[in-house]
Amino acid sequence: MPSMCGGDAAFCQITLTSCFVDRARCVSVGMFTCQVAGEVRQLKAELKKKRSLLQMDELKCRKRVLRRMGYATAADVIELKGRVACEISR
């Protein structure tokens, strides 16, 4: 059963034991629930990857602005000017 549940056997066991209809229907519903749970897990992982890519693009843009304004060096090291600006903004 763990292979069908994507390694989440505890979730499948809870689903199977919480069903009080006939046994064949319980197993069918449990298997379907485990499959859906696996798909949800895969979709969440995919969403996480896409979100991190968007954040990387935003980070690049922010670094570019800091460099253009003279708050950071070309190696993305924050200058004294940038540190002072950070302290003032707090």
C-alpha positions as a printed Julia matrix, in Angstrom:
90×3 Matrix{Float64}:
   0.0    0.0     0.0
   2.78   2.58    0.68
   3.86   2.61   -2.97
   0.33   3.5    -4.04
   0.11   6.25   -1.41
   3.34   7.9    -2.42
   5.0    6.92    0.86
   2.19   8.3     3.02
   0.85   5.04    4.44
  -0.44   6.68    7.61
  -2.74   8.93    5.58
  -4.06   5.93    3.62
  -4.6    3.89    6.77
  -6.61   6.71    8.36
  -8.69   7.03    5.2
  -9.35   3.3     5.02
 -10.22   2.88    8.68
 -12.47   5.94    8.82
 -14.79   4.53    6.13
 -17.8    2.72    7.62
 -19.55   1.54    4.42
 -18.94  -1.88    2.86
 -15.3   -3.03    2.72
 -14.92  -3.11   -1.1
 -16.1    0.48   -1.37
 -13.74   1.54    1.44
 -10.72   0.1    -0.35
 -11.75   1.74   -3.61
 -12.26   5.13   -1.95
  -9.01   4.75   -0.02
  -7.0    3.99   -3.14
  -8.56   6.93   -4.96
  -7.82   9.22   -2.0
  -4.19   8.08   -1.95
  -3.83   8.71   -5.68
  -5.31  12.19   -5.32
  -3.01  12.9    -2.37
  -0.02  11.87   -4.5
  -1.11  14.13   -7.34
  -1.58  17.04   -4.94
   1.92  16.46   -3.56
   3.38  16.48   -7.09
   1.52  19.66   -8.03
   2.69  21.4    -4.85
   6.31  20.51   -5.67
   5.89  21.85   -9.2
   4.35  25.07   -7.88
   7.24  25.47   -5.44
   9.77  25.18   -8.29
   7.94  27.75  -10.41
   7.61  30.15   -7.48
  11.35  29.92   -6.77
  12.09  30.76  -10.41
   9.92  33.87  -10.16
  11.68  34.87   -6.96
  15.07  34.46   -8.64
  14.03  36.8   -11.44
  12.82  39.36   -8.9
  16.08  39.04   -6.95
  18.11  39.71  -10.11
  16.08  42.85  -10.78
  16.53  44.1    -7.22
  20.28  43.5    -7.36
  20.47  45.42  -10.64
  18.7   48.4    -9.07
  21.07  48.36   -6.08
  24.08  48.29   -8.4
  22.76  51.14  -10.56
  22.08  53.3    -7.51
  25.59  52.64   -6.14
  24.46  50.67   -3.09
  26.19  47.45   -4.21
  29.3   46.48   -6.15
  29.39  44.43   -9.33
  30.05  41.38   -7.14
  26.78  42.11   -5.26
  28.59  43.22   -2.09
  26.65  45.92   -0.29
  28.6   49.21   -0.04
  28.76  51.4     3.05
  26.26  53.71    1.34
  23.81  50.79    1.12
  24.31  49.8     4.75
  23.68  53.35    5.92
  20.53  53.55    3.78
  19.31  50.29    5.29
  19.83  51.57    8.85
  18.11  54.89    8.09
  15.06  53.16    6.61
  14.49  51.13    9.8
